[in-house]
Amino acid sequence: MSGLWTRLGGALLAVVWPVAVATAGEIEVRAARLAAAEEGVALEADFGFDFAPRLAEIVASGIPLYFLVEFELVRRRWWWFDERTVSKRLQLRLSYHPLSRQYRLSTGLLQQQFATLAEALKVLQRVRHWIVLERGAVLAEADYEAAVRMRLDLSQLPRPFQLSALTSRELHLESAWRRFLWRPSALERSEAREERAQ
C-alpha cells in the first residue's frame, strides 16, 4: 500500500490506494537454533514452502535452481552502532540429470542424489551443521541477535527467466528474516580465549 498525506480543514489525512506488487512465494522459517560444535558454532534450521509447478518444470528441463541461506549475528549496543559479528551465505544448488533420472542437491563439494524431487526438497528444507562461527572467534558476554532467511536466487537463472520473474509470482520464493536471541555459553567464550592465547 502507498499513500499521500494531505491537509483538509486543518486535519492531516492519509489518502491510501492499492498498488499492484508482485508478492513472493513464502518460505516459512519453522525453526532455527545455534548449537556448539567441534569446529565452532553451527546453525540448524528448518524451512517450509510449497514448490510451484513452474519451478518443478524449470528443474526438470535441466536448468538448476540456486537457493541462498543467509545468516547474520549482531551484538546490539545501546551506546554505539551495533556490531555485526557474522554475515554468511550458504548456496544450495538443485538440479536434475536426465541420463541418471536423478535430482541432485549440492553445496560446495558435497553432493547428494535423489530419485524424486520430493526427496530432494525434503533435504533442501533442512540445514544441518552449518558452521557460522569458527572456533576461537571473539565473543563478548552479551546477548546477540541471530537472523536467518532462505530465498531462491533469481540472479542465477537464465536471462529470459529473470525477465519473466518480474511479472510471475511463481518464480519468487523467499522468507522473511527469522530473528532470535542467542547468548554464547561460558565454554564457548573460554575456548575463544584459549585459541587467542596459543
C-alpha positions in Angstrom: 0.0 0.0 0.0 1.1 3.5 -0.6 -0.5 6.8 0.2 -0.4 10.6 0.1 -0.6 12.9 3.1 -2.9 15.9 2.6 -4.5 18.6 4.8 -8.3 19.1 4.8 -9.9 21.6 7.2 -6.8 21.7 9.4 -6.7 17.9 9.8 -3.9 15.7 8.5 -5.3 12.9 6.4 -3.8 9.9 4.8 -5.1 9.0 1.3 -4.4 5.4 0.6 -4.7 3.4 -2.6 -3.7 -0.1 -3.6 -0.6 -0.7 -5.6 0.0 -3.9 -7.6 3.1 -5.5 -6.3 4.3 -9.0 -7.2 4.1 -10.9 -4.0 6.8 -13.5 -3.5 6.0 -17.1 -2.6 6.6 -17.6 1.1 9.2 -19.7 2.7 8.5 -20.3 6.4 11.4 -20.5 8.8 9.9 -23.1 11.0 12.8 -23.5 13.4 16.3 -22.1 13.9 18.9 -22.5 16.6 22.6 -22.3 17.2 24.5 -25.2 18.8 28.0 -25.8 19.9 30.1 -28.0 17.6 33.7 -29.1 17.5 34.5 -26.6 14.7 32.7 -23.7 16.4 29.0 -22.8 16.4 26.6 -24.4 14.0 23.3 -23.3 12.7 20.4 -25.8 12.4 17.3 -24.6 10.7 14.1 -26.0 9.2 12.2 -24.3 6.3 8.9 -25.0 4.8 7.5 -24.0 1.4 5.3 -25.0 -1.5 7.3 -25.7 -4.6 5.4 -24.1 -7.6 4.8 -26.4 -10.6 6.6 -23.8 -12.8 9.8 -24.2 -10.7 9.5 -28.0 -11.0 9.2 -27.7 -14.8 12.3 -25.5 -14.9 14.4 -28.0 -12.9 13.1 -30.9 -14.9 14.2 -29.2 -18.1 17.8 -29.2 -16.9 18.1 -25.7 -15.5 19.5 -25.7 -12.0 17.9 -23.6 -9.2 20.1 -21.9 -6.6 18.9 -21.3 -3.1 20.6 -19.0 -0.6 20.5 -19.4 3.1 21.7 -16.2 4.7 22.8 -15.8 8.4 23.7 -12.8 10.5 24.8 -12.4 14.0 24.7 -8.9 15.6 25.6 -7.6 19.0 23.2 -4.8 19.9 24.8 -1.8 21.7 22.7 1.0 23.1 25.8 3.3 23.4 27.2 2.8 19.9 26.5 1.3 16.5 25.5 -2.4 16.5 28.4 -4.8 16.0 28.0 -7.2 13.1 29.9 -10.3 14.3 29.0 -12.7 11.4 27.5 -12.4 8.0 27.4 -15.7 6.0 25.7 -17.2 3.0 25.2 -20.9 2.1 24.4 -21.7 -1.6 22.4 -24.8 -2.4 22.1 -26.0 -6.0 19.1 -28.1 -7.0 19.4 -29.8 -10.4 18.1 -32.7 -12.5 20.1 -35.1 -14.6 18.1 -36.7 -17.4 20.7 -39.5 -18.1 20.6 -40.8 -14.5 17.0 -39.6 -13.9 18.0 -38.3 -10.6 17.8 -35.0 -8.8 21.0 -33.6 -7.3 21.4 -31.2 -4.3 24.9 -29.8 -3.9 26.7 -27.2 -1.8 30.4 -26.7 -2.3 32.0 -30.1 -3.0 29.2 -32.0 -1.2 26.6 -33.7 -3.5 23.6 -35.8 -2.7 21.4 -37.6 -5.3 17.7 -38.4 -5.0 15.2 -40.4 -7.0 12.4 -37.9 -6.7 12.0 -34.2 -6.4 10.1 -34.6 -3.1 13.1 -36.3 -1.5 15.5 -33.6 -2.7 13.2 -30.8 -1.4 12.9 -32.5 2.0 16.7 -32.3 2.4 16.8 -28.8 0.9 14.4 -27.6 3.6 16.7 -28.8 6.4 20.0 -27.1 7.1 22.2 -29.1 9.5 25.6 -28.5 11.0 26.4 -25.3 9.0 29.4 -23.7 10.9 28.5 -20.0 11.1 31.1 -19.1 13.8 34.5 -20.5 13.7 36.1 -21.9 16.8 38.2 -19.2 18.5 36.1 -16.3 17.3 36.0 -13.4 19.8 32.7 -13.4 21.8 31.5 -11.0 24.4 29.5 -11.9 27.4 26.3 -10.4 25.9 23.1 -11.1 24.1 23.4 -11.4 20.4 20.6 -11.2 17.8 20.8 -14.1 15.3 18.9 -13.9 12.0 18.4 -16.4 9.2 16.4 -16.5 6.0 16.2 -18.5 2.7 15.5 -17.4 -0.8 15.6 -18.5 -4.4 18.4 -16.7 -6.1 16.8 -15.3 -9.2 20.1 -13.8 -10.4 21.3 -17.3 -11.2 18.5 -18.1 -13.6 19.0 -17.6 -17.4 18.1 -14.1 -18.5 14.7 -15.0 -20.1 13.6 -16.4 -16.7 14.9 -13.4 -14.9 12.7 -11.2 -17.1 9.6 -13.3 -16.6 10.2 -13.3 -12.9 9.4 -9.6 -12.9 5.7 -10.5 -13.6 5.4 -14.1 -12.5 4.8 -14.8 -8.8 5.6 -18.5 -9.3 9.3 -17.7 -9.8 9.6 -15.9 -6.4 10.3 -17.8 -3.3 11.7 -16.3 -0.2 11.3 -16.0 3.6 11.4 -13.0 5.9 14.3 -12.8 8.4 13.7 -15.0 11.4 15.4 -13.4 14.4 16.2 -14.9 17.8 18.4 -14.1 20.8 21.5 -16.1 21.5 24.0 -15.8 24.3 27.3 -17.7 24.0 28.0 -20.1 26.8 30.9 -19.7 29.2 32.5 -22.8 27.5 32.4 -21.1 24.0 33.9 -17.9 25.4 36.7 -19.7 27.2 37.6 -21.7 24.1 37.9 -18.5 22.2 40.2 -17.1 24.8 42.4 -20.2 24.7 42.6 -20.0 20.9 43.8 -16.4 21.1 46.4 -17.3 23.7 48.0 -20.0 21.6 
